[in-house]
Amino acid sequence: MSTPKAALIMGSDSDFPKLKACVEKLKAFEIETEVRVISAHRTPEQAAEFAKNAKARGIEVIICAAGMAAHLGGVIAAHTTLPVIGIPINSTLNGMDALLATVQMPPGIPVATVGIDNGANAAILAAQILALKYDYLADMLAASKESMVRGVEKKDAKIKEIVKEID
C-alpha cells in the first residue's frame, strides 16, 4: 500500500515555530508531509492552484495554519474536496480573530478546526482521517491513547503519594 500524504500550508513563514509540533507528529505517524507557505491574500492564485492539484499529487488531507483574518483554510477548502483542517494562529487578539475566521465557514465549505496554535491536534486529526484507509495508523493512534492513559495513571499515583504526606 502507498504511504499516506498530507500537506501543511501556512500563511506566513513566521507561523512555522508554532507548527513544528505538527510536522513532528505527522512524521512520527510516518505520514509524508508537504510543507508550504501560501497566502490566501497575497498569493490567492497559488492557493487555488495548490488545492485544485493536491489530490492528483497524492495528498489526502490538507492542514492550513493562518493568523489574523485566517482565510487560508476556507480558500483551500473552496477549491478541493479533500478534508481540510484549520489551525488558527495567535498573532493578534489572542488568536480569537483567527479562530473565528477559521471555524465560521459558510455552508458547503467545511474546515475542521483545532484549538489556537494546536498543530499537534491537527496532526492527530489528520492521522485519524487517514487511519480510515491506513490500518497501521489506527494501531499507532490506539497505542498513543494507551500511552496517555499510562501517563495520567502515573501522575495520579504521584499526587496520591504527595497528598498522603501532607499533615
C-alpha positions in Angstrom: 0.0 0.0 0.0 1.1 3.6 -0.6 2.3 6.0 2.0 -0.2 8.4 3.4 0.4 12.0 2.4 -0.7 15.3 4.0 0.1 18.9 3.3 0.7 21.6 5.8 0.2 25.1 4.4 1.0 28.2 6.5 0.1 31.7 5.6 3.5 33.1 6.7 6.9 31.6 7.5 6.6 33.4 10.9 4.0 30.7 11.7 6.4 27.9 11.5 7.7 27.9 15.1 4.1 27.2 16.2 3.7 24.4 13.7 6.9 22.5 14.4 4.9 20.1 16.7 2.5 19.4 13.8 5.3 18.4 11.5 7.0 16.3 14.2 3.7 14.5 15.0 3.0 13.8 11.3 6.5 12.4 10.8 6.1 10.3 14.0 2.9 8.8 12.4 5.0 8.1 9.2 2.8 10.4 7.2 4.7 12.0 4.2 4.2 15.8 4.6 4.5 18.5 2.0 5.1 21.9 3.8 4.4 25.1 2.0 4.0 28.9 2.6 1.0 30.1 0.6 -1.0 33.2 1.4 -4.8 33.3 0.9 -4.5 37.1 0.3 -1.1 37.7 -1.2 -0.9 34.6 -3.4 -4.6 33.6 -4.0 -3.9 32.1 -7.4 -1.3 29.8 -5.9 -3.6 28.8 -3.1 -6.3 27.9 -5.6 -3.9 26.0 -7.8 -2.4 24.1 -4.9 -5.8 23.0 -3.7 -7.1 22.0 -7.2 -4.0 19.8 -7.8 -3.4 18.4 -4.3 -5.4 15.2 -4.9 -3.6 14.4 -8.2 -0.2 14.8 -6.3 -1.4 12.1 -3.8 -2.2 14.5 -0.9 -5.1 13.1 1.1 -5.6 15.7 3.8 -4.6 19.4 4.0 -3.8 21.3 7.1 -3.9 25.1 6.9 -2.5 27.4 9.5 -3.1 31.1 9.5 -3.4 34.1 11.9 -5.4 37.3 11.8 -8.1 37.1 9.1 -7.2 33.4 8.7 -8.9 32.8 5.3 -6.4 30.2 4.2 -8.4 27.1 5.2 -11.6 28.4 3.6 -9.8 29.3 0.4 -8.2 25.9 0.1 -11.5 24.1 1.1 -13.3 26.1 -1.6 -11.1 24.5 -4.3 -10.9 20.9 -3.2 -13.0 18.0 -2.0 -10.2 16.8 0.3 -10.6 17.2 4.1 -9.2 20.5 5.3 -8.1 21.1 8.9 -7.5 24.6 10.1 -5.1 25.7 12.8 -5.8 29.3 14.0 -2.6 31.0 14.8 -2.3 33.5 17.7 -0.9 36.6 16.0 -3.4 39.3 17.2 -6.4 39.4 19.6 -5.1 36.3 21.4 -5.9 34.3 18.3 -9.6 34.8 18.6 -9.8 36.5 15.2 -8.1 33.6 13.6 -10.2 31.1 15.4 -13.5 32.7 14.4 -12.3 33.2 10.8 -11.3 29.5 10.5 -14.3 27.9 12.2 -17.1 30.1 10.8 -17.2 28.7 7.2 -20.2 29.1 5.0 -22.4 26.0 4.2 -20.6 23.7 1.8 -17.1 24.8 2.7 -16.2 22.9 5.9 -12.9 23.4 7.6 -12.4 21.1 10.7 -10.7 23.4 13.2 -8.5 22.7 16.2 -7.5 25.0 19.0 -5.4 28.1 18.7 -1.7 27.2 17.9 -2.6 23.4 18.4 -0.7 21.9 15.5 -0.2 18.6 17.4 -4.0 18.1 17.5 -4.2 18.9 13.8 -1.7 16.2 13.1 -3.6 13.7 15.2 -6.9 14.6 13.5 -5.1 14.1 10.1 -3.9 10.7 11.2 -7.4 9.8 12.4 -8.8 10.7 9.0 -6.0 8.8 7.2 -6.5 5.8 9.5 -9.7 5.0 7.7 -7.5 3.9 4.8 -4.2 3.0 6.5 -4.6 0.4 9.2 -1.1 1.0 10.7 -2.2 4.5 11.7 -5.2 3.1 13.6 -2.8 0.9 15.6 -0.4 3.8 16.2 -3.3 6.1 17.4 -4.5 3.4 19.7 -1.0 3.0 21.2 -0.8 6.7 21.6 -4.0 6.8 23.6 -2.8 3.9 25.8 0.4 5.8 26.4 -1.7 8.8 27.5 -3.7 6.6 29.9 -0.5 5.3 31.5 0.9 8.8 31.8 -2.2 10.1 33.7 -2.2 7.0 35.9 1.4 7.7 36.9 0.5 11.3 37.7 -2.5 10.2 39.7 -0.3 7.8 41.8 2.2 10.5 42.4 -0.4 13.0 43.5 -1.9 10.4 45.9 1.5 9.9 47.5 2.1 13.7 47.9 -1.4 14.1 49.5 -0.6 11.2 51.9 2.5 13.1 53.1 0.5 16.3 54.0 -0.3 16.6 57.6 
